[in-house]
């Protein structure tokens, strides 16, 4: 039985005429400001209409005889010489900072691993006769690293200082700086919170996640070993208010009860990279060796985990505690009617009938995945610690591979095996030896996440531009150029808040609440939960390189108080300041780069026609551009 997942089918009606008009209007408005649009001849509607109109010729009049006319030729008079035309001198543009400092890696374990990673990638490129793209500019790399490691774009001050810096080791230093920031842990904590909740949106919509996100952020920021974090999640017990990691169990419930089957599916997906839930009701459809006993043998480790509710009330009362119990009596009343069952003593779990939840089709003893003999846990609970010990063991051939592949997918848009939760024996890696290397090195580092990320972000592959060449334009797996990812809903909203607030640092909680109150008056993106639900249209397994926003999201972004706020413009557009300097600063704030010469020339001309009102138009166009919503 497959666990519930959001449907990938799009049941929404297709766009109507008004939708297309609004979409085309917004596209043209942004395009005119950033570069202009020229309608191709095939879309010259007026010309087409004229060509389709045929006017019949009028009848010819009868011939008339005209007498000869005497013609006098006037003497030729030379026209006066034209006055010399004044040629407007070419506009003198300010010099643009657009350096690309070739990075030099320091010595160290992570940098050695980065070099080894590039050796495997370069060998594959050579084998396939594909040439890599050149080095990304400093501006491109800076924005990419900020979005990947903190979930936000860099501030204006950081862009300016980074572009001016000529230190050849500034890129490795940037990665260290971001890994040491609080925003790093918060970003990855939010990713894992969203992953847990989105696995079963209907059940988990109302779960409180703030404490879990804070706890998870602390684990990442303190660089706690990945195996220790996973043990805490799988064995989470105790008072819910005192143990935020219990969200992992809370997010895998069914009918207000702990669901051993969902816990097996989530554990296998997240920490082993396997689709084990496909063996819940029958032999796995793609791996014949995985049978129903394998699935329920794992589920038996969760069979004695239960919820304690407020005041011992059954049903929907808040869960106050999670614990493992040796046995429970047969429930009565409402609890029994809702399907809650007794927990018998011993380590055996009943296998429910997939067609009737009130019936069973057999029992299973606890058995570690792919083991040939039962675990024989006896009657003494807890059972989950033994599962967690095996799960995170250095001898487990799945655990380290699943982790390095999942995090590789975060930075490079797809895993070495993709999807990252389908790493079964039939899945082919793009770089097999590289995946083995990463798993070995991760074990050697004692599951050090920051060291792993440091290696990923200092590879030549990660340092390449996203602009393809003729040689590699069709490459999607060899990393000849960096993939362009569409930033997620949370990253989009956080970046808009940061940029539009004209701040040099992210807002703290008090400042954020004040900003939300102010924006609520203008119906902006004021409520984080509502804003996220509105913008988060990506399905569970959607490709991050695909554009998931639609016309409603674009209209909201164009009309929110943040994209129409004048605070950032007022910061730079001081009286008497050079127009070019204002435009350059707006670019650096919104897009993390300086404008190209042709962009600056075009927008200077626009600003001279529209005067100071043009600056707000320019900033609005930048925030609503495709470049702003892209991590490239």
N, C-alpha and C positions, 0 to 999 in steps of 0.2 A: 504494500500500500504506500503510495507516494505521499509525503507530507504536503500540507496545503502550501501553495506558492501563488503569488499573484499571477493572473493570466497574462500571457504574452500577446493574446489576441487584442486588437484594438477595436472595441465595439462602438467607438464614437462615430457619429455620422461624418461623412466627408465634408470638406470645406465648401460653403455656399458662395455665391457671387460676391456678397458683401465681404466675406473673409478674405477672398482673393484681392479685392480692391484695397482693403485695409493693409494687407500684407505688402502689396506692391507700392502703396503710398509710403509706408514706413521705410521700405527698402530704398525707394528713390530719394526720400528726404535725406537719409543718412548718406547715400551715395553722392548726392549733389554736393554736400558739404565736404566730404572726404575726397572726392575725386571727380564727381560729375558722372552722369550717365548719358550715353549717346544711343538713341534707339536705332537698332539695325533697320535696314531698308525694308526687311520683311515685316517689321512692326510699325512702319510709317502709315498709320491708319488713314490720315488725310490723303496722302499720296495714293494709297490703294483705292480710296473711294473715287478720287478724280480719275484714276486709270479705268475704273469700272464704268464710268459715265460716258456714253456714246451719243454725240449730238449729230443728227442727220444734216447733210449738206442742204442749203437752201437752193431753190430752182434758179438756174442761170438766166439772166436777162437777155433779150435779143441783141445782136451785134449792132453797134452804132458807128457810123463813119465820122471820123474826126478830121477836120481840115488841118493841114500842116501849120506848125507854129514856128515863128522866128525866134531863135534862141540867141541871146547876147551873152557872151562869156565875160564875166567880170575879171579884172586883173587879180592875180594871186596876192594876198596880203599875209605876211608872216605873223603868226600869233605872238602875243607878248611872252617873253620868257617867264616860266613859273617862278614864284618866290621860293627861296630855299626853305625846305621843310625842316621843322625842328624835330630832331630824333631824341626821344626820351632815353636817357642813359639807363643802362641795365641796373636793376636793383642790386645794391650791395647787401648780401646776406651775411649774417654773423657766422663765424666758424662753428661747426657743430662738433660736439664731443661724441665720437662714435668709435671708441677704441675697441680693439679685440686683442687682449693680451693673452698670448699662448700660455696655458697653465703649465706649471712645473710642480710635480708631485713631491712631497716630502718623503722621508723614509718612514716605514712603519708597516705593521701587519696588514692593516686595511688597504694601504696603497699598493702593497705587494699583491694582494688579492685582486685589486683593480687591474693591475697590469696583466695578471693571469687571465682574467675575464676577457680583456681585449684580445689576448692571444687567441682564444677560442673563437671570438666573433670575427676577427680579421681572417683567420684561417678559413672560416665558412664563406666569407665574402670572396676571398681569392679563389676558392674552389668553384664557386658559382659565377666567377668572372663579373662581379658587381663592384663598382667603385663607390666608396663612401662619400657622403657629402662633407663639405668643409666644417671647420670649427664654428660653433655658434658664437654670435657676438656676445660681448659681456652683458648687454641689456637683455638679450634673449635668455641667456643662462641664468641671470639673476632672478628674473620673473619665474622661470621654470622651477628653480630650486625653492623659492618662497612658496609657490603654490603646492608643490609636492610635499614639502616638509612642514609647512605651517597652515596650509589651507587659505592663505591670503596673499594678495599682491604686495610687493614691497612699497614702503613709503617713499614719498618724493625725496626726502633727505637721504635715504639709503641708496636710491637710484643715482642721485647726484654724486655722492661720495664714492660709490662703487665704480662709476664710469670714469671718475677722475683718478682713481687709484691705478698705479702702474706696477704694483707688486706682482710678480709672476706666480706667487702662491696665494693670490687673493681668492681664487675659487675654492681651494681646499680649506682656507680659513673661513670662508663664508659658510661652508657646510658644517664645520665645527661650531660656528656661532649659532646656526639655526638648530642644530641638535641639542645645544645647551639652553635653548629658549623654552619658556613655559608653553609657548604657542605650539611647539612640536608635540609635546605629550597630549595637549588638548585636541589637536587635529586628529591624531591617530586614535585617541579615545572616542571621539565622535564618529570616526569611521566604523569602529567596532560596535558602538552602540547602535548605529543605523543598520549594520549588518545583522545583529541579533533581532532587532525589532522587525526589520523588513522581511525576515524569513517567514513570518506569519502575521501580516499586518492586521488582519481582522481580530485575532486574539490579543495582540500586543499593543494595539493602538493607545490604550489608556494606562499602560505601565509607566510608572515614574522612573525616569532614567538619570536625573541630575546627579544623584549620589554615585551611581555606577560610573558615569562619565568622569567625575572628579577622581574616583578611586583608580580608574584605568589610566587617566592622565598621569597620576602619581607614579604608577608602575613604569610607564614609558619614560617619564622625565628622570626618574632615578635609575633608569637602565636596568631594571630588574630582569633577570634571565627569563627568556621566553618560556622555558619548561616550567619554571616556578609559577608564572602567571597562569598557565594552562591548568596546572594542578589545582590552584585555588578556584578556578572557574568550575572544573568538573566535580570537585568535592565540596562545593559551597554549601554551608550549613549554618544554622543559628538564626538569631533574630534578624529579620530582613532589614530593619532600620540600622542595625549595627554592622551588617555584613553586606556591603553593596554588591559584592561579586555574586550574590544569590540571584541576580538578574538573569544569569545564564540558565538557571533552572526555571525561574518564573517565565522566561520567554519560550519555554518548551512545555506548555501545558495544554490540556485538552479537556473541555467541559469542566473547567475550574479545578482540575486535578493534575498532579504530576504525570507527564506522559513519557514512560520509558522508551517508547518507540521514537518519539520526536527527539529525545535526548541522544539516542543512538545516531539518528540521522544527522543532527547538528554536530556531534562529536566527530563523526567520520568526515563530514564535509569540511569543517573548519580546521581540524587538526591532523587529519590524515590525507585530505585531498581526495576522498573517495565517495562515490555515490552508493553507499551501502544500503540506503533505504529502499533501493530497487529490489532487494531480496527479502523484504518484509513479509510478503505473501506467497512468494514462489522463488524458484531458482532465478538468479540474476539474469536478465535478458541478454547481457553482453559478456558476462564472465561466468561460465558454467560452474566454475569451482566454488563460487559464492552461493551458498544455499540458505534456506530459511533458518536452519539451525545456527548459522554464523551470525545472522542478525539478532535472533532472540537470545543467543548465548551472550551477546554483548548487552542486550536489554536487561538481562537478569541482574547485572550489577546495579541497575537503577530501580529494581523492583521494590525495594523497601524504603524508597525516598518518598516522603509525603509532606503535605502542607498542614500547618496548624493555623487555624483562622481565629480572628478576633472573637473572644467570648465563646469559643468552641462552636460557633454557628456554622452550619453547612452552607453550600452554595456559593453565593457571590460575596460573602463577607471578606474583608481584606485579609490577605495572607500575612501573618505576623511572624511566622517561623518556618524554617525548612529543616527537617531532620530525617535521619534514618531510624526506623523502628524495627524491632524483631518480629512483631506481629500486631495486627489489629483485628477486632471483632467485626462481624458482619454489620455494616451500618444499617440504620433503620430510617424510616420516615423519608424526608425530603432528600437526604444524602443518597439513600438507596434508589429512590426514583430517578435521580440524576445520573445513575450509573456507577456510583462509587462502590468499590468492591473491598472485601476483606483482604488483609495481607496475611497469608498463612506463614507459620514458622518455617525456617529453612531457606535455602538459597535457590529454590526452584521458582520459575515464573510461568504463569499460565499464558498460553498463546491464544489470543482472541480470534474468534471467527470473523474474517473480514466482511462477511455479509450480515452478521448479527452480533453486535457488541455484547449482548447478554450471554453468548455462548463461547465456548473455548474449543479448540481443535487439538490441544495437546499441551505439553509442558516442555520447558527447556532449562538445562543447568547452566550456570555461568561458565562461559568459555571465552578466553581471549581470542581476538580475531585471528583466523588462520591456524589456531592451535588445534591439535588432534585430540586433546583430552580436556575434561572439565577442570575448572579451577578449584572445586571442592572447598567452598568458603565456610560450610557448616552453618550454624545458627547465630554466630556472633557478628552483629553489625558493628561498624559500617563496612559496606562492601566496596564503595566507590574508590577509596584510597588505593586498593590493589589495582583497579583498572587504570587509575591515573599514573601509578608507578610504571606500569607496562607502556602506557601511551607515550610517555615522555622519555622513555629509556633511550640511551644511545644505540641500543641494539635494534630498536624499532626502525625498520627500513623505510617507513612512510613519514614519520613525524618531521624530521629535519627537512626532507625533500619538499613536503607540503608547505612548510613555513617559508623557505627561501623562494619557492615558486610563487606563492601568494604575494609576497612583498615585491618580488620582481615585477609581477603584473601591475602593482601599484605605480611603480616608477616608469615602466616601459609600455604601459597600456595593454599588454597581454603577457600571459605567463610563458615560460619556456615550454610548458605543457599547458594548453589552453582548451577549455575553461580550467581555471585553477582548482576547481572542486571535482574534476573528472580525470584523476591521474592513475586510473586503473591500468592493467597490463596491456590493454589494447590502444592506449593513448600514446602517440608519437611525439617526443620532444623535438623542438627545432634544433637544439644544441645538446645532445645527450651527455657528452663528456663534461660540458659546462655545468649542467645540473648536478652531476655526481660530485664535481669539484666543490660547488657551493654548499652542498649538503655536508660533505666532509669537513670543510672549513668552519661551518656553523657549529658543528659538534665540537671541533677543536677549541673554538672560542667560548665554549660553555654557553652557547645560545645567546650571544651578545648581539642585541638588535642594533644598537647604535653603530657598532663596528661594521655590521653587515650593510647598513644604509650608507655609511661613510664610503665603503668600497663601491657600492652601486653608483653613487653620485660623483665619484671621481674617475670613472671610466672614460675613455675616449668616446665610447658609444653614447654616454649620457651628455657629453660635452659637444656633440655634433649639432649642427643646425637642423631644423625640421624641414628646411627647403630641399626638395628632392632635385636630383639632376636627371639628365636624359638617361643615364645609365641605370639609375636606381628608382625611377619614378613608380615602377610597378611592385617594388619590394615591400612586403608587409611583415616579414618574419625574420629577416637577417640583420636588422638594425643598422642598415646603411645610412639611415637618417632617423632622427627622433620622430615618433608619431605625434600628431596633433590631437590632444585630448580636449573634449568639451568639459569645462569645469562644472562640478556638481552644484546643486541648488544651495547647499550651505556655503560653499566657497564663493559662489556668485553674490549672495546676500552679504556675507561678511566683507567681501572686497568692496562692494558698493558702499557699505557703511563707512569703511575706513577711508576710501577715496573721497566720498562726498562730504565727509565731516571735516576734511582739510586738516587731519591730525597727523602728527609725526609718529604716533604710536597707537596701537589698538585701544579702543575704549575699555575702561574697566566696567565692572558690573553696574555701579551707580550711574556712571555717565551713559551707559547703554540704555538703562531704564529711562533716564531723562530724555534721551534722543527718541526713544520709542513713544513716549508720551507726546512729544512735539510732533512726530510724524503721524501719530494717530489722528490728529486734527485734520491732516491732509490726505488721510486714507492711503498712506504709503505702506511700505513693507515693514509695518510696525510690530506685528506679533511674530516672534520667531517660529513658533509651532505652525501657525496658520500660513506664514510665508513659505516655510519649508514644504508643507503639504501642497501648496499651490504650485510651487516651482519644481518639486521633485516628481517628475513624470517618467523618470527612467525605470524600466522594469528590472527585475532582480538580476537577470543575467545579460542585460543589454551591453553592447560594446561601448566603452567609454569614448571611442573616437566618433561615435554617431551623435548627431544633433538631436536632442530630445525635447527641446522647447518648441512650443507652438505659438500661434497667433495670440492667444490669451496672455501667455507669459511675456511675449514681446510688448504687447500693449501696456501691461502692468509696469514693465521696466521703463518704458518710454514716458509714462505719465506719473510715476511715483515721485514723491517729494524729494527723494535723494537725487535722482538724475536731473531734477529741475531746480535743485537748491543752488543759490548763488554764493554760498560760503567759500567754496574752493576758488571760484573765479575772483571773488573780492580779495582773496589772499594775495593773488598775483597781479591783478590788473590795477596797480596803483596809478594815480594821476601822473602823467608825464613819462611813464615807463615805455620803453621801446616795445612796439607791437610784437616784433619777432621774439623778444625775450618772454613775453606773456604766453605766446603760443607754444614755445618750447617747454615752458614750465607746465602747461596744461597737458602736453603730451607725456612728459615724464611722470606726472601724477597719475594719469589715467592708464597709459599703456606701458609705463616703465621704460620708455625709450624716448629719444629725440626724434622729431619729424625728419623725414628724408627731404633733401633740398626742393624737390618738385612739390611735396606736400606743403612745405613752409611757404613757397612762392605762391601757391594757389590760395592758401588761407590768409596770407598777408593781403592779397588783392581783395579777398572777400571782406576782411575786417576793415579795410579802408572804405569800402562801399557802405558797410553797415555800421561803421563807427564802433563804439564800445559795446553795443548790444551784440556784436558778433561773437564775443568771447563765450557767452553763455551758450550760443548755438553750437560753437565748436566743441565745447566740453560735453554738451549733451550728445552730440554725434559720436564722440569718442567712446562714451560710456555705453552707447547702444550699438556699437560696431561689433562685427564678428570677431575681431581681434580681442576685444575685451573679454568675451566669454570663452576664449580659447587658451589652453595651456600648450604652448608651442615651443 
